[in-house]
């Protein structure tokens, strides 16, 4: 058997955001979300379920899974492969936007429901923090008293997860192992043959995909890894020196390299933090 690489955005949404994925998503969220009152998610509704994607130049670098919980709370789950500039701000922006847009004109603020933004990254975001899963809330600086639980950011950093299949202990371990390694497995490990992880493998099984889905998923995977390769090379060739020091000439050189690789101008803007007009002014 061969399975989809769940780290790619559309495959991630197919596994966790399909019509038949409700029990899969409930199990995954209960495994990685630390609810303060000890409760668990009993039911949810998946918003905008997965459909065969229509790819128009494949310019977007992420797709999210959205769900409304039975208690009214909302969860945004995102898989991110590329470590682009401003990514951490985009996560916060999306969470705040999802929180604020719940209200319509003249409605009371008391009607706002909590938002959890769960982000899985294929790169390290917090080099000084050891845990694989990190939780962020709005706290008072000195006493650490909680201002509000209404917006919570949770990050799962896959590179920090190094357990082998024989070392998996918790359901959280097993879900993270599945996401990180499914695309390289040829069979379902014995320790993961349990509902609903086995169902997740069934959805990710390439044998169950149509030819159209396979072609789109392969193109999407190749597109993402091409951009990842270009980004890694750009960093090696001067990203850290140019961008970290804020040198305009450093960014210009990176833009030139990306243009030579025919990268889309909007993706270049996302990766560098420059505007599209600024990018156009850089001479090849």
C-alpha positions as CSV (number, residue, x, y, z in Angstrom):
1,X,0.0,0.0,0.0
2,X,1.0,3.6,-0.6
3,X,-0.4,6.5,1.3
4,X,-0.7,10.3,0.7
5,X,1.8,12.5,2.3
6,X,-0.5,14.1,4.8
7,X,1.9,17.0,5.3
8,X,0.8,18.4,2.0
9,X,-2.2,20.8,2.5
10,X,-4.9,19.2,0.3
11,X,-4.1,15.7,1.5
12,X,-4.3,17.0,5.1
13,X,-7.7,18.4,4.4
14,X,-8.9,15.2,2.6
15,X,-8.0,13.1,5.7
16,X,-9.2,15.5,8.4
17,X,-11.8,17.6,6.6
18,X,-13.8,15.2,4.5
19,X,-17.5,14.4,5.0
20,X,-16.5,11.1,6.5
21,X,-13.8,12.5,8.7
22,X,-15.8,13.6,11.7
23,X,-14.7,10.9,14.1
24,X,-11.1,11.2,12.8
25,X,-11.1,14.9,13.5
26,X,-12.7,14.5,16.9
27,X,-10.1,11.9,17.9
28,X,-7.2,14.0,16.7
29,X,-8.4,17.2,18.4
30,X,-9.1,15.4,21.7
31,X,-5.6,14.0,21.5
32,X,-3.7,17.3,21.1
33,X,-6.0,19.9,22.7
34,X,-5.6,20.3,26.5
35,X,-9.0,21.5,27.7
36,X,-8.7,23.2,31.0
37,X,-11.9,21.7,32.4
38,X,-11.0,18.2,31.3
39,X,-13.9,17.9,28.9
40,X,-13.6,16.2,25.5
41,X,-15.2,17.1,22.1
42,X,-18.3,14.9,21.7
43,X,-19.4,16.2,18.3
44,X,-18.6,18.8,15.7
45,X,-19.5,20.1,12.3
46,X,-16.9,20.3,9.6
47,X,-17.2,23.6,7.7
48,X,-16.5,23.6,3.9
49,X,-15.6,19.9,3.6
50,X,-12.9,18.6,1.3
51,X,-13.8,18.5,-2.4
52,X,-11.5,17.7,-5.4
53,X,-9.5,21.0,-5.5
54,X,-9.5,23.2,-8.6
55,X,-5.9,24.3,-8.9
56,X,-5.4,27.7,-10.6
57,X,-1.7,28.0,-10.8
58,X,-1.3,26.5,-7.3
59,X,-0.4,29.9,-5.8
60,X,-1.8,29.3,-2.3
61,X,0.6,27.5,0.2
62,X,-2.0,26.4,2.7
63,X,-5.5,25.1,3.2
64,X,-7.2,24.9,6.5
65,X,-9.9,22.7,8.1
66,X,-12.6,24.5,10.1
67,X,-15.0,22.9,12.5
68,X,-17.7,24.2,14.9
69,X,-17.9,22.2,18.1
70,X,-21.1,21.0,19.8
71,X,-20.5,23.6,22.6
72,X,-20.3,26.4,20.0
73,X,-16.5,26.8,20.1
74,X,-14.7,26.9,16.8
75,X,-11.4,25.2,15.7
76,X,-9.2,26.1,12.8
77,X,-6.6,23.4,11.9
78,X,-3.8,24.2,9.4
79,X,-0.9,22.3,8.0
80,X,2.1,24.4,7.0
81,X,5.1,23.2,5.1
82,X,6.8,26.4,4.1
83,X,8.3,28.7,6.8
84,X,7.4,32.0,5.2
85,X,8.0,35.5,6.5
86,X,5.2,36.7,8.7
87,X,3.6,33.3,9.1
88,X,3.3,33.6,12.9
89,X,1.4,36.9,12.4
90,X,-0.9,35.3,9.8
91,X,-1.9,32.6,12.3
92,X,-2.8,35.2,14.9
93,X,-4.6,37.3,12.3
94,X,-6.7,34.3,11.1
95,X,-7.6,33.4,14.6
96,X,-8.6,37.0,15.5
97,X,-10.6,37.3,12.3
98,X,-12.5,34.1,12.9
99,X,-13.3,35.4,16.4
100,X,-14.5,38.8,15.4
101,X,-16.5,37.8,12.3
102,X,-18.8,35.7,14.4
103,X,-20.8,38.8,15.3
104,X,-23.1,40.5,12.9
105,X,-24.2,44.2,13.2
106,X,-26.0,45.1,16.5
107,X,-25.3,41.6,18.1
108,X,-23.9,41.5,21.7
109,X,-20.3,40.7,22.3
110,X,-21.4,38.1,24.9
111,X,-22.3,35.9,21.9
112,X,-18.7,35.4,20.8
113,X,-17.6,31.8,21.1
114,X,-14.0,30.7,21.8
115,X,-11.5,30.1,18.9
116,X,-8.8,27.5,18.8
117,X,-6.2,27.8,16.1
118,X,-4.3,24.6,15.8
119,X,-1.3,24.7,13.4
120,X,0.9,21.8,12.4
121,X,4.3,22.8,11.0
122,X,6.9,20.9,9.1
123,X,9.6,23.2,10.5
124,X,10.6,24.5,13.9
125,X,8.9,27.7,15.0
126,X,10.2,28.0,18.5
127,X,13.9,26.9,18.6
128,X,14.2,27.6,22.4
129,X,11.1,25.6,23.3
130,X,11.6,21.8,23.6
131,X,8.0,20.4,23.7
132,X,6.5,19.2,20.4
133,X,3.1,20.8,21.2
134,X,2.9,24.3,22.6
135,X,-0.1,26.3,23.9
136,X,-0.5,30.1,23.9
137,X,-3.2,32.2,25.5
138,X,-3.6,35.9,26.6
139,X,-2.0,36.2,30.0
140,X,-1.1,38.9,32.5
141,X,2.7,39.5,32.1
142,X,3.8,39.2,35.8
143,X,1.2,37.1,37.5
144,X,0.3,34.9,34.4
145,X,-3.4,35.4,35.2
146,X,-5.6,34.5,32.3
147,X,-7.3,37.5,30.6
148,X,-9.4,35.3,28.4
149,X,-9.5,31.8,27.0
150,X,-11.4,32.9,24.0
151,X,-8.5,32.7,21.6
152,X,-5.9,29.9,22.0
153,X,-3.1,29.2,19.6
154,X,-1.7,25.6,19.5
155,X,1.4,24.6,17.5
156,X,2.6,21.1,16.7
157,X,6.2,21.2,15.3
158,X,6.8,17.9,13.5
159,X,10.7,18.1,13.4
160,X,10.7,18.0,17.2
161,X,8.8,14.7,17.2
162,X,11.5,11.9,17.0
163,X,9.7,8.9,18.5
164,X,9.9,5.6,16.6
165,X,6.9,3.4,16.0
166,X,7.9,1.1,18.9
167,X,8.1,4.2,21.2
168,X,4.5,5.5,20.7
169,X,2.7,5.6,24.0
170,X,-0.3,8.0,23.8
171,X,-2.9,8.6,21.2
172,X,-1.3,12.0,20.7
173,X,2.0,10.3,19.8
174,X,0.2,8.1,17.3
175,X,-1.6,10.9,15.5
176,X,1.6,13.0,15.2
177,X,3.5,9.9,14.0
178,X,0.7,9.4,11.4
179,X,0.9,12.9,10.1
180,X,4.7,12.9,9.9
181,X,5.3,9.5,8.4
182,X,2.1,8.3,6.5
183,X,3.5,9.4,3.1
184,X,6.6,7.2,3.6
185,X,4.9,4.0,4.9
186,X,4.0,0.9,2.9
187,X,1.8,-0.7,5.5
188,X,-0.2,0.3,8.6
189,X,1.9,-0.2,11.7
190,X,0.4,-2.6,14.3
191,X,0.3,0.1,17.0
192,X,-1.8,2.3,14.7
193,X,-4.4,-0.3,13.7
194,X,-7.1,1.2,15.9
195,X,-10.2,3.3,15.2
196,X,-10.1,6.0,14.0
197,X,-6.4,6.1,13.0
198,X,-7.0,3.0,10.7
199,X,-9.8,5.0,9.1
200,X,-7.4,7.9,8.5
201,X,-5.0,5.5,6.7
202,X,-8.0,4.2,4.6
203,X,-8.7,7.8,3.4
204,X,-5.0,8.4,2.8
205,X,-4.7,5.2,0.8
206,X,-3.8,6.1,-2.7
207,X,-5.7,3.0,-4.0
208,X,-8.9,4.7,-3.0
209,X,-8.4,7.9,-5.0
210,X,-9.7,8.6,-8.4
211,X,-7.2,9.3,-11.2
212,X,-8.2,13.0,-11.1
213,X,-7.4,13.2,-7.4
214,X,-4.1,11.4,-7.7
215,X,-3.0,13.7,-10.4
216,X,-4.0,16.8,-8.5
217,X,-2.4,15.6,-5.2
218,X,0.8,14.7,-7.0
219,X,1.0,18.1,-8.7
220,X,0.2,19.8,-5.4
221,X,2.9,17.8,-3.6
222,X,5.5,18.6,-6.3
223,X,4.5,22.3,-6.3
224,X,5.0,22.6,-2.5
225,X,8.3,20.8,-2.4
226,X,9.6,22.8,-5.4
227,X,8.8,26.0,-3.4
228,X,10.3,24.5,-0.3
229,X,13.5,23.6,-2.2
230,X,13.7,27.1,-3.7
231,X,13.2,28.7,-0.3
232,X,15.9,26.5,1.3
233,X,18.3,27.3,-1.4
234,X,17.5,31.0,-1.1
235,X,18.2,30.9,2.6
236,X,21.5,29.1,2.0
237,X,22.5,31.7,-0.6
238,X,22.0,34.7,1.6
239,X,18.5,34.8,3.2
240,X,19.8,35.0,6.8
241,X,22.4,37.6,6.0
242,X,20.2,39.7,3.8
243,X,16.8,39.5,5.6
244,X,17.9,39.1,9.2
245,X,20.1,42.2,8.9
246,X,17.4,44.1,7.0
247,X,19.6,44.9,4.0
248,X,17.7,45.9,1.0
249,X,20.3,44.5,-1.3
250,X,20.0,41.1,0.4
251,X,16.3,41.0,-0.3
252,X,16.8,42.2,-3.8
253,X,19.2,39.3,-4.5
254,X,16.8,36.8,-3.1
255,X,14.0,38.2,-5.3
256,X,16.3,37.9,-8.3
257,X,17.0,34.2,-7.5
258,X,13.3,33.5,-7.1
259,X,12.4,35.2,-10.4
260,X,15.0,33.1,-12.1
261,X,13.1,30.0,-10.8
262,X,9.9,31.4,-12.2
263,X,8.2,31.6,-8.8
264,X,4.9,33.4,-8.7
265,X,5.2,37.1,-7.7
266,X,2.5,36.7,-4.9
267,X,4.4,33.8,-3.4
268,X,7.7,35.8,-3.6
269,X,5.8,38.6,-1.7
270,X,4.7,36.2,0.9
271,X,8.1,34.7,1.4
272,X,10.0,38.0,1.5
273,X,7.6,40.4,3.1
274,X,8.0,42.8,0.2
275,X,5.0,44.2,-1.8
276,X,4.4,43.1,-5.3
277,X,5.2,46.6,-6.5
278,X,8.6,46.5,-4.7
279,X,9.3,43.1,-6.3
280,X,8.5,44.4,-9.8
281,X,11.1,47.2,-9.3
282,X,13.9,44.7,-8.7
283,X,15.8,44.3,-12.0
284,X,16.6,40.8,-13.2
